[in-house]
Amino acid sequence: MTGYRESEVLGKTPKMFQGPATCKTALKEIREAIELKIPFEKIIQNYKKDGRIYKCNIRGVPVFNLKGELSHFVAFEKEEKSA
């Protein structure tokens, strides 16, 4: 989807796909959902390795351990095709 190889993205944050066209408001709303430990879904504009912009639908879901503590978030992303 992005043109990057696995070795180029492992250990990196999603920030590497963001740029000037990425909506700061949507990113803020994602951060707030993570802080509140609630699921979220947003469509944002990200950047491919070659610099082209693509719309990315991101669904994030909190995962809790047996003690009810937040363990991590799992995010599912897919490219939004233009109609």
N, CA, C and O of each residue as an XYZ file, in Angstrom:
332
protein
N       0.824     -1.198      0.000
C       0.000      0.000      0.000
C       0.866      1.260      0.000
O       0.513      2.250     -0.640
N       1.994      1.232      0.709
C       2.804      2.442      0.841
C       4.068      2.437     -0.014
O       4.668      3.486     -0.250
N       4.467      1.260     -0.476
C       5.693      1.167     -1.257
C       6.931      0.904     -0.415
O       8.022      0.734     -0.960
N       6.781      0.869      0.913
C       7.909      0.575      1.792
C       8.039     -0.924      1.988
O       7.045     -1.650      1.962
N       9.264     -1.384      2.184
C       9.506     -2.779      2.551
C       9.330     -2.916      4.066
O       9.427     -1.935      4.803
N       9.075     -4.122      4.510
C       8.896     -4.401      5.932
C      10.071     -3.879      6.755
O       9.869     -3.281      7.812
N      11.277     -4.095      6.284
C      12.470     -3.670      7.026
C      12.554     -2.149      7.174
O      13.231     -1.652      8.075
N      11.878     -1.414      6.302
C      11.906      0.046      6.372
C      10.903      0.612      7.384
O      11.041      1.753      7.824
N       9.897     -0.184      7.749
C       8.857      0.330      8.648
C       8.894     -0.268     10.044
O       8.376      0.333     10.985
N       9.499     -1.446     10.197
C       9.551     -2.066     11.520
C      10.250     -1.145     12.513
O      11.335     -0.629     12.247
N       9.607     -0.949     13.662
C      10.177     -0.092     14.701
C       9.881      1.382     14.525
O      10.262      2.194     15.369
N       9.207      1.743     13.440
C       8.877      3.148     13.178
C       7.441      3.425     13.613
O       6.648      2.502     13.799
N       7.123      4.688     13.771
C       5.758      5.078     14.110
C       5.013      5.463     12.830
O       5.646      5.710     11.803
N       3.675      5.519     12.876
C       2.905      5.920     11.698
C       3.223      7.335     11.225
O       2.833      7.722     10.124
N       3.917      8.097     12.038
C       4.277      9.468     11.670
C       5.085      9.500     10.367
O       5.080     10.499      9.648
N       5.774      8.402     10.076
C       6.598      8.374      8.863
C       5.762      8.484      7.585
O       6.296      8.808      6.524
N       4.450      8.215      7.679
C       3.573      8.291      6.517
C       2.852      9.632      6.417
O       2.124      9.873      5.453
N       3.047     10.500      7.397
C       2.319     11.766      7.448
C       3.119     12.891      6.801
O       4.343     12.834      6.686
N       2.374     13.923      6.382
C       3.000     15.074      5.758
C       2.068     16.263      5.801
O       1.104     16.270      6.567
N       2.344     17.276      4.983
C       1.564     18.520      5.011
C       0.060     18.333      4.791
O      -0.731     19.091      5.352
N      -0.354     17.354      3.998
C      -1.783     17.174      3.711
C      -2.493     16.329      4.760
O      -3.714     16.176      4.707
N      -1.746     15.779      5.711
C      -2.357     14.961      6.764
C      -3.087     15.882      7.737
O      -2.503     16.828      8.266
N      -4.365     15.597      7.968
C      -5.222     16.449      8.795
C      -4.790     16.405     10.262
O      -4.838     15.356     10.906
N      -4.374     17.545     10.769
C      -3.926     17.637     12.167
C      -5.084     17.397     13.133
O      -4.881     16.853     14.219
N      -6.285     17.795     12.750
C      -7.452     17.594     13.609
C      -7.736     16.100     13.770
O      -7.995     15.634     14.879
N      -7.689     15.355     12.673
C      -7.922     13.911     12.737
C      -6.854     13.237     13.601
O      -7.168     12.342     14.386
N      -5.606     13.658     13.463
C      -4.529     13.083     14.282
C      -4.765     13.370     15.758
O      -4.527     12.515     16.610
N      -5.236     14.579     16.055
C      -5.541     14.949     17.442
C      -6.668     14.070     17.985
O      -6.608     13.618     19.128
N      -7.685     13.831     17.171
C      -8.806     12.989     17.593
C      -8.362     11.544     17.824
O      -8.867     10.883     18.731
N      -7.437     11.055     17.026
C      -6.889      9.709     17.229
C      -6.129      9.660     18.552
O      -6.306      8.728     19.336
N      -5.282     10.663     18.803
C      -4.534     10.720     20.069
C      -5.479     10.743     21.267
O      -5.242     10.066     22.267
N      -6.556     11.530     21.159
C      -7.521     11.628     22.255
C      -8.208     10.283     22.498
O      -8.404      9.894     23.649
N      -8.574      9.570     21.438
C      -9.206      8.258     21.586
C      -8.254      7.281     22.279
O      -8.668      6.496     23.132
N      -6.980      7.339     21.902
C      -5.986      6.470     22.540
C      -5.856      6.817     24.023
O      -5.799      5.923     24.866
N      -5.809      8.093     24.338
C      -5.730      8.513     25.747
C      -6.960      8.062     26.532
O      -6.857      7.690     27.700
N      -8.136      8.100     25.874
C      -9.383      7.691     26.533
C      -9.592      6.176     26.491
O     -10.533      5.656     27.091
N      -8.704      5.474     25.777
C      -8.748      4.017     25.660
C     -10.046      3.538     25.005
O     -10.668      2.571     25.445
N     -10.432      4.243     23.943
C     -11.656      3.892     23.222
C     -11.333      3.630     21.747
O     -10.343      4.150     21.232
N     -12.153      2.835     21.070
C     -11.933      2.583     19.640
C     -12.095      3.866     18.823
O     -12.758      4.811     19.251
N     -11.486      3.881     17.654
C     -11.626      5.023     16.760
C     -11.590      4.551     15.315
O     -11.093      3.468     15.004
N     -12.131      5.392     14.443
C     -12.026      5.178     13.005
C     -11.917      6.537     12.341
O     -12.756      7.411     12.562
N     -10.897      6.716     11.539
C     -10.656      7.983     10.843
C     -10.124      7.704      9.454
O      -9.480      6.684      9.210
N     -10.402      8.623      8.550
C      -9.783      8.593      7.229
C      -8.844      9.784      7.164
O      -9.259     10.928      7.344
N      -7.572      9.501      6.903
C      -6.587     10.571      6.810
C      -5.817     10.426      5.503
O      -5.831      9.372      4.867
N      -5.156     11.495      5.122
C      -4.291     11.452      3.946
C      -2.867     11.175      4.412
O      -2.312     11.905      5.234
N      -2.297     10.124      3.881
C      -0.918      9.753      4.173
C      -0.099      9.818      2.893
O      -0.616     10.130      1.820
N       1.178      9.520      3.027
C       2.098      9.592      1.899
C       2.774      8.251      1.657
O       3.212      7.574      2.587
N       2.845      7.887      0.380
C       3.575      6.693     -0.026
C       5.068      7.020     -0.096
O       5.461      8.185     -0.027
N       5.877      6.004     -0.232
C       7.320      6.172     -0.308
C       7.717      7.107     -1.454
O       8.672      7.874     -1.338
N       6.976      7.033     -2.554
C       7.300      7.869     -3.710
C       6.728      9.289     -3.606
O       6.858     10.083     -4.537
N       6.087      9.607     -2.455
C       5.574     10.958     -2.238
C       4.121     11.170     -2.607
O       3.544     12.210     -2.289
N       3.512     10.180     -3.285
C       2.094     10.318     -3.642
C       1.221     10.218     -2.394
O       1.525      9.483     -1.454
N       0.127     10.979     -2.414
C      -0.825     10.979     -1.306
C      -1.852      9.881     -1.520
O      -2.270      9.622     -2.649
N      -2.253      9.239     -0.439
C      -3.353      8.280     -0.490
C      -4.230      8.461      0.737
O      -3.756      8.863      1.799
N      -5.522      8.160      0.581
C      -6.438      8.214      1.714
C      -6.381      6.878      2.437
O      -6.467      5.816      1.820
N      -6.234      6.949      3.747
C      -6.074      5.761      4.561
C      -7.167      5.707      5.619
O      -7.301      6.621      6.433
N      -7.951      4.627      5.601
C      -8.962      4.402      6.621
C      -8.292      3.635      7.754
O      -7.790      2.529      7.554
N      -8.288      4.232      8.944
C      -7.646      3.618     10.106
C      -8.702      3.301     11.155
O      -9.467      4.173     11.567
N      -8.735      2.043     11.580
C      -9.592      1.615     12.688
C      -8.677      1.133     13.810
O      -7.879      0.215     13.619
N      -8.799      1.753     14.970
C      -7.993      1.366     16.112
C      -8.866      0.805     17.217
O      -9.953      1.315     17.492
N      -8.370     -0.262     17.851
C      -9.119     -0.926     18.904
C      -8.192     -1.156     20.094
O      -7.100     -1.699     19.929
N      -8.622     -0.744     21.308
C      -7.788     -1.006     22.479
C      -7.836     -2.485     22.867
O      -8.862     -3.148     22.714
N      -6.715     -2.981     23.368
C      -6.630     -4.359     23.842
C      -6.245     -4.301     25.320
O      -5.263     -3.662     25.695
N      -7.036     -4.977     26.145
C      -6.816     -4.958     27.586
C      -6.341     -6.332     28.066
O      -6.716     -7.363     27.508
N      -5.504     -6.324     29.119
C      -5.057     -7.590     29.688
C      -6.115     -8.121     30.657
O      -7.172     -7.509     30.812
N      -5.842     -9.243     31.302
C      -6.815     -9.862     32.200
C      -7.131     -9.002     33.421
O      -8.170     -9.187     34.054
N      -6.248     -8.069     33.756
C      -6.490     -7.160     34.882
C      -7.307     -5.941     34.464
O      -7.601     -5.073     35.286
N      -7.671     -5.878     33.185
C      -8.431     -4.742     32.681
C      -7.579     -3.533     32.349
O      -8.106     -2.443     32.125
N      -6.272     -3.714     32.316
C      -5.350     -2.633     31.985
C      -5.093     -2.618     30.481
O      -5.034     -3.664     29.835
N      -4.942     -1.421     29.943
C      -4.639     -1.301     28.519
C      -3.287     -1.936     28.226
O      -2.278     -1.575     28.833
N      -3.273     -2.860     27.317
C      -2.040     -3.521     26.912
C      -1.445     -2.798     25.703
O      -0.264     -2.452     25.692
N      -2.286     -2.576     24.680
C      -1.847     -1.898     23.471
C      -3.061     -1.614     22.591
O      -4.181     -1.997     22.927
N      -2.838     -0.960     21.498
C      -3.878     -0.748     20.488
C      -3.507     -1.549     19.255
O      -2.334     -1.658     18.897
N      -4.512     -2.103     18.616
C      -4.328     -2.753     17.325
C      -4.993     -1.847     16.298
O      -6.138     -1.431     16.476
N      -4.276     -1.544     15.230
C      -4.825     -0.680     14.184
C      -4.889     -1.449     12.873
O      -3.952     -2.149     12.491
N      -6.013     -1.299     12.202
C      -6.212     -1.874     10.881
C      -6.304     -0.724      9.894
O      -7.075      0.214     10.095
N      -5.532     -0.795      8.846
C      -5.525      0.284      7.858
C      -5.806     -0.287      6.485
O      -5.377     -1.389      6.146
N      -6.540      0.494      5.702
C      -6.725      0.135      4.294
C      -6.821      1.410      3.482
O      -7.274      2.448      3.963
N      -6.388      1.305      2.255
C      -6.454      2.461      1.366
C      -7.891      2.682      0.938
O      -8.585      1.748      0.537
N      -8.327      3.924      1.028
C      -9.663      4.313      0.581
C      -9.581      4.636     -0.906
O      -8.853      5.542     -1.312
N     -10.309      3.914     -1.690
C     -10.317      4.157     -3.137
C     -11.275      5.304     -3.453
O     -12.342      5.407     -2.849
N     -10.905      6.142     -4.372
C     -11.762      7.249     -4.792
C     -12.943      6.711     -5.590
O     -12.822      5.751     -6.350
N     -14.080      7.354     -5.394
C     -15.295      6.908     -6.102
C     -15.303      7.408     -7.520
O     -16.244      7.133     -8.266
